[in-house]
Amino acid sequence: MSELPVSIAQHYHERTKYDPETIKAKNQPLDWNKQPLPFKEYKIGSSIDLKPYLTDEPALSSLDSSDRWWQRLSHLLLCSYGITGKILTPGEPHYLRAAPSAGGLYPAEIYLISRGTPLLPAGLYNYQAYTHSLIHFWESDVWTKLQTACFWHPVLENTQLAIVITAVFFRSAWRYHDRAYRRIFLDTGHLLGNIELACALNDYRPHLIGGFMDEAMQQLLYLDAEQEGAIAILPLADLLEVKQNLPLARTALPASTHQDYPQIPDGQILSYLHQATRLPLDTTSKVNWKPAATQGQRVDKYNFPFCLKVPTATQPIDWGDRLEQLETTILSRRSTREYSGAALTLAELIALLDFTYQPQHYTEQGFDRSPDYFDLSLVETFIVVSAVDGLEDGCYYYAPKTQELRQIRFKNFRQELHFLCLGQDLGRDAGAVLFHTADLKAAIAAYGDRVYRYLHMDAGHLGQRLNLAAIQLGLGVSGIAGFFDDQVNEVLGIPTDEAVLYITTLGRPA
């Protein structure tokens, strides 16, 4: 019997899997002469310097309204994607950003669209992280075009600013080739996590939009479709304006499922998938923006018989007065390069899960109780415990609704994790390794092939909350997007329907 055809997203996922038998043949040496620049440059446009507004003096409460507005925007952009450090190299220094990126390649660009305010004229702006400034490269009222591209999303009726995240594909593909598409959207998820939390610091509420006409956004921002594409749009509701305290709306729209596609050579499948998952130009369609029933909902998919169940309800992490420790944590975050192998405590692991999956516990500190994701009901979490005091070694399923860990395998997997993570010591020496997965077939049935974008952004968003919670607790943390896909399920006992999206390692820094 012939196999049923798979969609282009499933085909891409299979084609870009790492396998122990073929990974050496697929590895290609880097062409350092073609290393892409990590910053976008504009030959024309007027610049707005945001650095003067980073000072904490005078205090925010004593600033006039215009300086206060600029200070909020400056801190928001710095904490989202600003430069937070540099590594000296024989050539140009390597700059580090607030949001982590695979290989430090930073494929994302941030654009700001203004509807036109007394302080920020209408038009298009690019955030220049290198100089912490905005370049105003197009002076025109483009808000109606943005609304059209977003199928007249209701939040855009009442907001004045919107962030658009794009990806410059080759920045990541230069090193990771076709598999870079996964990493680009995980990186974008990290950035979405930062934007969400930076908005909480600065009295904004981002409303996530993943359903938009791709070609319309390309035209609006003057993007070269072969090089760069829009990934996510976030209208910014100003919470200091009563009329901008807006109801939630749908974040993800379905797209087509493509099962009829040609043979695609290596090196071209990334571009093909991105084109295939676009929403077409269509100015006549009416979209129901009422939130989907599953939006923001966490479900407990697996309840294994006779398994050990460990409750995870706990007190929330304290982020300080007016979330002062959150900004410090965002700006000081670094990916851990080496773990000692020492154990975590069960209380630490539970605190990490609580901040990541239970945002409703943090409303009294000023966080949003229900931040925007695309569809968390599609993303599952498994945790492999190698060294957590008070918790038996093994593989666990995390049930977010009932807030408990459910053990599915009893074993210490340190050596297996070393193998599964492509020989990286981070996997072997971590106290716990967390896996985000999704039933790809079911997700595509719900949203079409475009769901591949949504899944990886949601996994990256969750991963960034884990990142920041770990740093706040003095722990080490590092994401891994390179792993032997099929062997993860086989070795750890994760159900075979679950495609692994992302790995986050947690441990004691060496």
C-alpha positions in Angstrom: 0.0 0.0 0.0 1.4 3.4 -1.0 1.8 6.0 1.7 -0.6 8.9 1.9 0.9 12.2 0.7 2.2 14.5 3.3 1.9 18.2 3.3 4.9 20.5 2.5 5.4 21.3 6.2 5.6 17.6 7.1 7.9 17.1 4.1 10.1 19.9 5.2 10.2 18.6 8.8 11.2 15.1 7.5 13.8 16.5 5.1 15.5 18.6 7.8 15.8 16.0 10.5 19.2 15.2 11.8 20.1 11.5 11.7 23.2 9.8 13.1 23.8 8.0 9.8 23.7 11.1 7.5 24.6 14.1 9.6 28.3 14.1 8.7 27.5 14.1 5.0 25.1 17.0 5.4 27.5 19.1 7.4 29.1 21.7 5.1 32.0 24.0 5.9 31.1 27.6 6.5 32.0 30.1 3.8 33.4 32.9 5.9 33.6 35.2 2.9 29.8 35.1 2.7 29.1 35.6 6.4 26.0 37.9 6.5 26.0 41.2 8.4 23.8 41.1 11.5 22.5 44.6 11.1 20.4 46.2 8.4 21.6 49.5 6.9 19.6 52.3 5.3 21.2 54.8 3.0 18.4 57.4 3.5 16.1 58.4 6.3 16.2 60.5 9.5 17.5 59.0 12.7 16.0 59.3 16.2 18.5 58.6 19.0 16.9 56.6 21.8 20.0 56.4 24.0 19.3 59.6 26.0 16.1 58.0 27.3 17.8 55.0 28.9 19.0 57.0 31.9 17.1 56.3 35.2 17.5 59.9 36.3 15.4 61.8 36.7 12.9 59.3 38.0 10.1 58.3 35.7 7.5 59.9 37.9 9.1 63.3 37.6 9.5 63.3 33.8 7.2 65.4 31.6 4.7 63.4 29.5 6.8 63.5 26.3 10.1 62.3 28.0 8.2 59.6 29.8 6.7 58.4 26.5 10.2 58.2 24.9 11.7 56.5 27.9 9.1 53.8 27.8 9.6 53.2 24.1 13.4 53.2 24.4 13.4 50.7 27.3 10.9 48.5 25.4 13.1 48.2 22.4 16.3 47.7 24.4 14.8 44.9 26.5 13.3 43.3 23.4 16.2 43.2 21.0 18.9 45.7 22.1 22.6 45.1 22.3 23.6 43.9 25.8 27.2 43.0 25.3 30.0 42.3 22.9 32.7 39.7 22.4 36.0 40.9 20.9 37.2 39.0 17.8 40.1 39.5 15.4 37.7 41.4 13.2 34.6 43.3 14.1 33.3 42.6 17.7 30.4 40.1 18.0 27.4 41.9 19.6 25.0 40.1 21.9 21.3 40.9 22.0 18.7 40.8 24.7 17.0 37.8 23.0 19.0 34.7 22.3 19.6 33.5 18.8 20.9 30.2 17.4 24.6 30.6 16.7 24.4 34.3 17.6 23.2 35.1 14.0 20.1 37.2 14.9 18.0 36.8 11.8 15.2 39.0 13.1 14.6 42.7 12.3 12.2 44.9 14.2 10.2 47.6 12.4 7.9 50.1 14.1 4.9 51.5 12.3 3.4 54.7 13.6 -0.2 55.8 12.9 1.0 59.3 13.5 1.3 60.8 17.0 2.5 64.2 18.3 5.8 62.5 19.2 6.3 60.0 16.3 5.2 61.1 12.8 3.3 58.6 10.7 5.4 56.2 8.7 7.8 53.3 8.8 10.8 52.9 11.2 13.5 50.3 11.5 15.0 49.7 15.0 18.8 50.1 14.7 20.1 48.0 17.6 23.7 48.8 16.8 23.1 52.5 17.7 19.9 52.1 19.7 18.0 54.4 17.4 15.1 54.5 15.0 15.6 55.2 11.3 12.5 56.8 9.8 12.8 55.5 6.2 9.3 56.2 4.9 7.2 59.2 5.8 3.7 58.5 4.9 0.4 57.4 6.5 0.5 53.6 6.0 -1.8 52.5 8.8 -4.7 51.7 6.5 -2.4 49.5 4.5 -1.4 47.7 7.7 -5.1 47.2 8.6 -5.8 45.8 5.2 -2.8 43.4 5.3 -4.1 42.2 8.7 -7.7 41.6 7.5 -8.9 44.6 9.6 -7.8 43.2 12.9 -9.9 45.0 15.6 -6.9 46.0 17.8 -5.5 48.1 15.0 -8.6 50.3 15.1 -7.6 51.7 18.5 -3.8 51.6 18.6 -1.2 54.0 17.4 1.9 51.8 17.1 2.7 48.4 15.8 5.9 46.3 15.9 6.6 44.1 12.9 9.1 41.3 13.2 10.8 40.1 10.0 13.5 37.6 9.2 16.5 38.0 7.0 16.7 34.3 6.0 20.3 34.0 4.9 21.6 35.2 8.3 20.6 31.9 9.7 20.7 29.8 6.5 24.3 30.7 6.0 25.2 28.3 8.9 22.2 26.1 9.3 21.1 25.7 5.7 17.5 24.4 5.2 17.0 23.6 8.9 17.4 27.3 9.6 13.7 27.8 9.1 13.1 26.1 12.4 15.7 28.2 14.1 14.4 31.4 12.7 10.9 30.9 14.2 12.3 29.7 17.5 14.5 32.9 17.6 11.3 34.9 16.8 9.6 33.2 19.7 12.4 34.3 22.0 11.9 37.8 20.8 8.1 37.6 21.3 8.8 36.5 24.9 11.0 39.5 25.4 8.5 41.9 23.9 5.7 40.5 26.0 7.7 41.0 29.2 9.3 44.3 28.2 5.8 45.6 27.5 4.8 44.7 31.1 7.7 46.8 32.3 6.6 49.8 30.2 2.8 49.8 30.4 2.1 48.4 26.9 0.2 45.3 26.0 1.2 43.6 22.7 -1.5 41.9 20.7 0.0 39.2 18.6 -1.0 38.7 15.0 0.2 35.8 13.0 -2.5 35.8 10.3 -1.7 38.5 7.7 -1.3 38.8 3.9 2.4 38.2 3.5 2.8 39.9 0.1 1.0 43.0 1.4 3.4 43.2 4.3 6.3 42.7 2.0 5.1 45.6 -0.1 4.3 47.8 2.9 7.8 47.5 4.3 9.6 47.4 0.9 11.1 44.0 1.6 13.0 41.9 -1.0 10.9 38.7 -0.9 13.9 36.6 -1.8 15.8 37.9 1.2 13.4 38.9 4.0 9.8 38.1 5.1 7.4 39.4 7.7 7.0 36.9 10.6 4.7 38.5 13.2 2.9 41.7 13.9 2.2 43.2 17.3 0.0 46.3 17.7 1.0 48.0 21.0 -1.8 49.0 23.2 -0.8 51.8 25.5 -2.2 50.8 28.9 -1.9 54.4 30.2 -4.7 55.2 27.7 -8.0 53.9 29.0 -9.4 53.4 25.5 -6.5 51.2 24.6 -7.2 48.6 27.3 -8.6 46.3 24.6 -10.2 42.8 24.5 -8.2 39.9 23.3 -8.5 38.8 19.7 -7.6 35.7 17.6 -3.8 35.4 16.9 -3.6 32.6 14.3 -5.4 32.1 11.0 -5.4 28.9 9.1 -3.8 28.6 5.7 -3.8 26.1 2.8 -2.4 22.6 3.1 -0.1 21.7 0.1 0.3 18.1 -0.8 1.1 18.6 -4.5 4.6 20.0 -4.8 7.6 19.2 -7.1 10.9 17.6 -6.1 12.7 20.4 -4.3 16.5 20.4 -4.3 18.5 20.8 -1.0 19.1 24.4 -0.4 15.7 25.5 -1.7 13.2 23.9 0.6 13.4 26.7 3.2 12.4 29.3 0.6 9.7 26.9 -0.9 8.1 26.3 2.5 8.0 30.0 3.4 6.3 30.8 0.1 3.9 27.9 0.4 2.8 29.0 3.9 1.9 32.6 3.0 -1.7 33.9 3.2 -2.5 35.3 -0.2 -3.6 38.8 -1.1 -7.4 38.9 -0.5 -9.1 42.2 0.3 -12.6 40.7 0.2 -12.4 38.0 2.9 -14.0 38.7 6.3 -12.2 37.3 9.3 -13.9 36.5 12.6 -11.3 37.8 15.0 -13.1 36.4 18.1 -10.5 34.3 20.0 -10.5 30.6 19.1 -11.7 28.3 21.9 -8.2 26.9 22.3 -6.4 30.2 22.3 -4.4 30.5 25.5 -5.7 27.2 26.8 -3.3 24.6 28.2 -4.6 21.0 28.1 -3.3 17.8 29.7 -3.0 15.5 26.8 -1.4 12.5 28.4 -2.3 10.6 31.6 -0.2 7.5 31.7 -1.6 4.6 33.8 0.0 4.0 37.2 2.5 6.7 36.7 4.2 8.7 39.5 2.5 12.2 39.8 4.3 15.1 41.4 2.3 18.3 42.1 4.0 21.5 40.9 1.8 24.3 42.5 4.1 26.8 44.2 4.6 30.4 45.2 5.5 32.7 42.3 9.0 34.0 41.7 9.5 37.5 43.1 10.6 40.0 40.4 11.0 42.9 42.8 9.2 46.2 43.3 7.7 47.4 40.0 9.4 44.4 38.3 12.8 46.1 38.6 14.6 42.7 38.7 12.9 41.7 35.4 14.7 44.4 33.3 18.0 43.5 35.0 17.5 39.8 34.2 16.6 40.5 30.6 19.7 42.6 30.0 22.0 40.3 31.9 20.8 37.0 30.3 23.4 34.8 28.7 23.2 31.3 27.4 25.1 28.9 29.6 28.0 27.2 27.9 28.9 24.6 30.5 27.1 22.9 33.4 28.8 21.4 36.5 26.5 18.4 36.6 25.4 19.4 40.1 21.7 18.9 41.0 18.9 21.3 40.9 16.3 21.3 43.7 12.7 20.3 43.0 11.6 23.7 44.3 13.7 25.4 41.6 12.4 23.2 38.8 8.8 23.8 39.9 9.4 27.6 40.1 10.7 27.5 36.5 7.5 25.7 35.3 5.3 28.0 37.3 6.6 31.2 35.6 6.6 29.6 32.2 3.2 28.0 32.2 1.1 29.7 34.9 1.2 33.5 34.1 -2.1 33.9 36.0 0.0 33.6 39.2 1.9 36.8 38.4 -0.9 39.3 37.8 -0.3 40.9 41.3 3.3 41.7 40.2 2.1 43.5 37.1 2.3 40.7 34.4 -0.4 39.9 31.9 -2.5 37.0 33.2 -3.0 35.6 29.6 -0.2 36.7 27.2 -0.7 36.0 23.6 0.4 32.8 22.0 -0.8 31.2 18.8 -2.2 28.0 20.1 -0.7 26.4 23.2 -3.1 23.5 23.1 -0.9 22.2 20.3 2.4 22.3 22.2 3.4 19.6 24.8 6.2 19.5 27.3 8.3 16.6 28.4 11.1 16.9 31.0 14.1 14.5 31.4 15.4 14.6 34.9 19.0 13.7 35.4 19.8 15.5 38.7 17.0 17.1 40.7 17.1 16.6 44.4 13.7 15.3 45.6 12.7 13.9 42.1 13.5 10.5 40.7 15.5 10.4 37.5 13.5 9.7 34.4 11.3 11.2 31.7 8.2 13.2 32.7 5.2 14.7 31.0 4.2 18.1 32.4 0.5 18.5 32.8 -0.1 22.3 32.8 -3.8 22.3 33.6 -3.5 20.1 36.7 0.0 21.4 37.5 1.8 18.1 37.9 4.7 16.1 36.5 3.7 12.6 35.3 6.6 10.1 35.0 6.7 7.9 31.9 10.2 6.3 32.1 12.4 5.5 35.1 16.1 5.9 34.1 19.0 8.2 34.2 19.4 9.4 30.6 22.6 11.5 30.9 24.6 9.5 28.3 21.6 9.2 25.9 21.0 13.0 26.2 24.6 13.6 25.2 24.0 11.5 22.1 20.6 13.0 21.3 21.9 16.6 21.6 24.6 15.9 18.9 27.3 15.2 21.4 26.8 18.5 23.3 27.9 18.3 26.9 25.1 20.6 27.8 22.6 17.8 27.4 24.7 15.4 29.4 25.5 17.7 32.3 22.2 19.5 32.8 20.1 18.7 35.8 16.9 18.7 33.6 16.3 18.9 29.9 12.9 20.1 28.7 11.4 19.1 25.3 8.7 21.0 23.5 6.8 18.8 21.0 3.7 18.9 18.8 1.6 16.4 16.9 2.4 17.9 13.6 -0.2 16.0 11.6 -3.0 17.2 13.9 -1.7 20.7 14.0 -1.7 20.9 10.2 -5.2 19.6 10.1 -6.2 22.5 12.3 -4.3 25.4 10.7 -2.7 24.2 7.4 1.0 24.3 6.7 1.3 27.8 8.2 1.1 26.2 11.6 4.7 25.2 11.3 5.5 28.9 12.0 3.1 29.1 14.9 4.4 26.0 16.6 8.0 27.1 16.6 7.2 30.6 17.7 5.1 29.3 20.6 7.9 26.9 21.6 10.5 29.7 21.5 8.2 32.0 23.5 7.9 29.4 26.2 11.6 28.8 26.0 12.3 32.5 26.6 10.2 32.5 29.8 12.2 29.5 31.0 15.4 31.4 30.1 14.6 34.4 32.2 13.2 32.5 35.1 16.4 30.4 35.3 18.6 33.5 35.2 16.5 35.1 37.9 17.0 32.0 40.1 20.8 32.0 39.5 20.7 28.9 37.3 22.2 28.1 34.0 20.0 27.7 30.8 20.6 27.1 27.1 18.4 26.2 24.2 19.3 23.5 21.7 17.7 23.4 18.2 20.0 20.7 16.8 19.1 17.1 17.8 18.5 13.7 16.4 14.8 14.1 15.9 13.4 10.5 15.7 15.8 9.1 18.2 14.5 11.5 20.9 11.1 9.8 20.9 12.6 6.3 20.7 15.0 6.7 23.5 13.0 8.8 25.9 9.6 7.1 25.4 7.9 10.3 24.1 4.9 9.2 21.9 5.9 8.9 18.3 3.2 11.3 17.1 5.0 14.1 18.9 7.5 16.0 16.7 10.2 17.6 18.7 10.3 21.4 18.3 12.9 22.6 20.8 15.1 21.6 23.7 15.9 23.7 26.7 18.7 22.6 29.1 18.7 23.7 32.7 21.5 23.2 35.3 24.1 24.6 37.6 26.7 26.7 35.7 30.2 25.3 35.9 
